[in-house]
Amino acid sequence: MGLIWLHPWRLIMAVAVALLLTVLLVRSRRMTWRWKLRCLVWPALATMFWAGAAAEPFLQVAPRTDHIVALLDLSAGARTAPWQNPQWLWTFLGRHLPAAMRVTVVGFGTQCQVLRRDVPLDNPGAWPKAWAVRSLSHAVFSRALAWNRSGLAHAPRWLFTAGLAPWPRLKLTSLPFTVALTLVRPTMVDAGITNLRALPSATGVTLVGTVRCTGKAQVMLQAYRNGLRIADQLLTFTQAGVRRVRIEDIPPDDHQTLDYRVKLVGADPWPQDNQAAILLAPAHPESVLIVTRHPGNWLVAMGPRHWRVVGPGAFPSTPRRLQRYQMVVLSNIPQALLPPRAAAILGDFVRHTGGGLLIAGSCCAFGPGGYALRWRVGTSGRPETTLESLSPLASVPPNRKPVRVIFLIDESGSMIDHVPGTAGQSEFNVATHAVLNAVAALHKTDRVKIFAFNGQTRLLLSATVGAIRRKIVSRLSAIVPTGATNPDSALPALKKVLRSGDILIVLTDGRIAKMNVPAWTRLILSRHIKLVVVAPLAPNSLLTHVAAATGALRFSTHQFRRWPAMLRTALQRELAGKARTTALSWHEEQGPLAGITHAWIEVYQKAGAKLLAGAIHGNHPLAAVWRLGLGHVAALAFSEKSVAYRHLLQRILQAIVPPPGNSDFVLSQRRMGRIWRVRVLARNARGFINGADLS
């Protein structure tokens, strides 16, 4: 332990004040000691104390003398350094340090790695024959000096380096240990590529790279695009340093993958870092499958000619047939028009193969397209995958309030007639299946009431969906249709239970002889009830007049087996977002694009989805993207014929289409007989690590 002054030159003032005090004390012999203390001694001592404090003294603790940390530079500039051999380091340290000293060897480049811990100098067998680490691109001295380990905070350091990296700005007090330095100039000059980036623009591609050299050298930089040489640059290094290079290129076609490779040509003893590669995806995907009912739509017109366009009926039936495409586009396709397992196939295509999926529509997708309905049941007994589960935009609000749905089912004697093409099922059985499918599309917290009417009305079930889902089949299957058809018998019961905003669904065969049209109209309009009528209605029937007077949603058909699909569509239209034709101003979420659309659908952003475009006024998301497994899915809920909309669509395609390769890891293979030759170009941190050929 010792006292050390950080600024010793400031002690000159203290020495000068001490000499002046001595002179004044000698000349003031006649003055009293009280006067001397008050006027001379105390001011002088205060000045000397201030000067000593300004010199910043501190106590230095003696470091441990039984342990030392050897910091080895393992960058490319130190490849020829003698410490690359552990035996040389043992010999060198043994000549300068006591035999009882223990050494911890730490290699550094861009990161630090402990090569050996607590190796004794008096035991040469404990030292390895070679270090178990590869050479790194460049050295960072601040990382090496910041390395610390419990118990070695004050242990001295011995730094072995080639000195080709900038030294950090340090103060004496910032290092709690002493540092010994050994500098070795490289015997052979090495040049290598440490960084390469591609910057696409509207006019072309700019390659920006970094070349590092360990001494005086002259090398030729060659750039290739898809095997064609596009540029040559002569780089002259008068001393060790770093040079930034910039290459401009204008590709002839924006529909192909760009494979850029940069090479250094020259006398270089280490060619492993003399090349780098980067891949750029084309502006448009190379292989796209568009599923649409209108082959001449906007998406087909903007894409290349080799994009494949099919109708909903020609959708691939297996996931293997989709693997040839990079992306699948569903353009204004209702879910009912696709094959039963289309959503499941698309889910496997995105999750497991990394494909892209774009769900676009402005009138027949999302809510109007029935994306949220789970009405098909798979072989496992669970509802099959829907397009709603794949899309980042939801058709139904994710946290909507529970709704109340009242079913009014006709159980009169006319409902016992058999329905053709249903294996002998009656009209009432078909109505039962329609109710089951409708309840399956509701949330567990939604409340359901089921009434049955003939000459009189009775309440069959009343509870939440989660509580009565299993009871519906047993209660409805026990009913035997009989009696007359009198819907007016349900008016007293409905007046007691109907509330504002309820959904009333009427299922009947339409054979109604008597009905109080004014009373039904007043009830529906005064309570603001959403009426849905599923029945074969004649133009002048009483139920038709009620539906027309109340603005009800009518599904009129004599094919009773279509009732389940009609009821699904009815609930979807009432609960999901509607298709709109009003003017809506939109803008890109993180960009300058904006416009006005007259065809859009009400959708809702899901948690975890990234918003791409939305309405300027109001909370109306219009485009979003999210990651699903290995791939990405984007949703676009509006259309417009403008340049801004085309640019937005191009950015969406680039966001979801998987690139043909990763610029940080480029793999090339070639078959030679029965042997595959594989070459890997990988980048770690800011430097390339190019391995040898693998067979």
LINTAUR-V36888 format. One record per backbone hydrogen bond with DSSP energy under -0.5 kcal/mol. NH is the residue of the N-H (numbers start at 1). CO is the residue of the C=O. If there is no record, write none. Layout:
NH,CO + NH,CO
This chain:
2,60 + 4,58 + 6,55 + 6,56 + 7,55 + 10,7 + 11,8 + 12,9 + 13,10 + 14,10 + 15,11 + 16,12 + 17,13 + 18,14 + 19,15 + 20,16 + 21,17 + 22,18 + 23,19 + 24,20 + 25,21 + 26,22 + 27,23 + 28,24 + 29,26 + 31,28 + 36,32 + 37,33 + 38,34 + 39,35 + 40,36 + 41,36 + 42,37 + 44,40 + 45,41 + 46,42 + 47,43 + 48,44 + 49,45 + 50,46 + 51,47 + 52,48 + 53,49 + 54,50 + 55,51 + 56,53 + 58,4 + 60,2 + 61,59 + 68,102 + 69,156 + 70,68 + 70,104 + 71,69 + 71,158 + 72,70 + 72,106 + 73,160 + 74,72 + 74,108 + 76,136 + 76,137 + 78,75 + 79,76 + 81,78 + 84,81 + 85,82 + 86,84 + 88,85 + 89,85 + 90,86 + 91,87 + 92,88 + 93,89 + 94,90 + 95,91 + 96,92 + 97,93 + 101,98 + 102,66 + 103,119 + 104,68 + 105,103 + 105,116 + 106,70 + 106,104 + 107,113 + 108,72 + 109,111 + 113,107 + 115,105 + 115,113 + 116,105 + 119,103 + 120,118 + 121,101 + 122,99 + 123,120 + 126,123 + 127,124 + 131,84 + 133,131 + 136,74 + 140,109 + 143,140 + 144,140 + 145,141 + 146,142 + 147,143 + 147,144 + 152,149 + 155,152 + 156,64 + 156,67 + 157,178 + 158,69 + 159,180 + 160,71 + 160,158 + 161,159 + 161,182 + 170,168 + 174,171 + 175,172 + 176,174 + 180,157 + 182,159 + 184,161 + 192,212 + 193,273 + 194,192 + 194,210 + 195,210 + 197,208 + 199,206 + 200,198 + 201,204 + 205,249 + 206,199 + 207,205 + 207,247 + 208,197 + 208,206 + 209,245 + 210,195 + 211,243 + 212,192 + 213,241 + 214,190 + 217,237 + 219,235 + 220,265 + 221,233 + 222,220 + 222,263 + 223,231 + 224,261 + 225,228 + 226,259 + 228,225 + 230,223 + 231,223 + 233,221 + 235,219 + 235,233 + 236,234 + 237,217 + 237,235 + 238,236 + 241,213 + 243,211 + 245,209 + 247,207 + 249,205 + 251,249 + 256,253 + 258,280 + 259,257 + 260,258 + 260,278 + 261,224 + 262,276 + 263,222 + 264,274 + 265,220 + 266,264 + 268,266 + 269,189 + 273,270 + 274,271 + 276,262 + 278,260 + 280,258 + 283,254 + 284,254 + 289,327 + 290,288 + 290,308 + 291,289 + 291,329 + 292,290 + 292,310 + 293,331 + 297,294 + 301,297 + 302,298 + 303,299 + 307,304 + 308,288 + 310,290 + 314,311 + 315,312 + 321,318 + 322,319 + 323,319 + 323,320 + 325,322 + 326,287 + 327,287 + 328,356 + 329,289 + 330,358 + 331,291 + 331,329 + 332,330 + 332,360 + 334,332 + 335,369 + 336,369 + 337,334 + 338,334 + 338,335 + 342,339 + 345,341 + 346,342 + 347,343 + 348,344 + 349,345 + 350,346 + 351,347 + 352,348 + 353,348 + 353,349 + 354,350 + 355,349 + 356,326 + 357,632 + 358,328 + 359,634 + 360,330 + 360,358 + 361,636 + 368,365 + 369,365 + 370,367 + 371,366 + 373,370 + 375,373 + 378,382 + 381,378 + 384,376 + 388,371 + 389,386 + 390,386 + 390,387 + 391,387 + 394,604 + 400,397 + 405,403 + 405,447 + 406,503 + 407,405 + 407,449 + 408,505 + 409,407 + 409,451 + 410,507 + 411,409 + 411,453 + 413,483 + 415,412 + 416,413 + 417,414 + 419,425 + 420,418 + 422,419 + 425,422 + 427,417 + 428,415 + 430,426 + 431,427 + 432,428 + 433,429 + 434,430 + 435,431 + 436,432 + 437,433 + 438,434 + 439,435 + 440,436 + 441,437 + 441,438 + 442,439 + 446,443 + 447,403 + 448,463 + 449,405 + 450,461 + 451,407 + 451,449 + 452,458 + 453,409 + 454,456 + 458,452 + 460,450 + 460,458 + 461,450 + 463,448 + 465,446 + 466,444 + 467,464 + 468,464 + 469,465 + 471,468 + 472,468 + 474,470 + 475,471 + 476,472 + 477,473 + 478,474 + 479,476 + 481,479 + 482,411 + 486,454 + 486,484 + 489,486 + 490,487 + 491,488 + 494,490 + 495,491 + 496,492 + 497,493 + 498,494 + 501,527 + 501,528 + 502,499 + 503,404 + 504,502 + 504,530 + 505,406 + 505,503 + 506,504 + 506,532 + 507,408 + 507,505 + 508,534 + 512,510 + 513,485 + 513,511 + 517,515 + 520,516 + 521,517 + 522,518 + 523,519 + 524,520 + 525,521 + 526,522 + 527,523 + 528,525 + 529,524 + 530,502 + 531,529 + 532,504 + 533,553 + 534,506 + 534,532 + 535,533 + 535,555 + 537,535 + 541,538 + 545,541 + 546,542 + 547,543 + 548,544 + 549,545 + 550,546 + 551,547 + 552,547 + 553,531 + 554,552 + 555,533 + 557,555 + 560,558 + 562,559 + 563,560 + 566,562 + 567,563 + 568,564 + 569,565 + 570,566 + 571,567 + 572,568 + 573,569 + 574,570 + 575,571 + 576,572 + 577,395 + 580,600 + 584,597 + 586,595 + 587,614 + 588,593 + 589,612 + 591,588 + 595,586 + 597,584 + 599,639 + 600,580 + 601,637 + 602,578 + 603,601 + 604,394 + 606,392 + 609,606 + 610,625 + 611,609 + 612,623 + 613,623 + 614,587 + 615,620 + 616,585 + 620,618 + 622,613 + 623,613 + 624,635 + 625,610 + 626,633 + 628,631 + 630,351 + 631,350 + 631,628 + 632,355 + 632,656 + 633,626 + 634,357 + 635,624 + 636,359 + 637,622 + 639,599 + 642,640 + 646,642 + 647,643 + 648,644 + 649,645 + 650,646 + 651,647 + 652,648 + 653,649 + 654,650 + 655,651 + 656,652 + 657,653 + 662,665 + 665,662 + 666,681 + 668,679 + 670,677 + 672,675 + 673,671 + 674,672 + 675,672 + 677,670 + 678,676 + 678,694 + 679,668 + 681,666 + 682,680 + 682,689 + 683,664 + 684,687 + 687,684 + 688,193 + 689,682 + 690,688 + 691,680 + 691,689 + 694,678
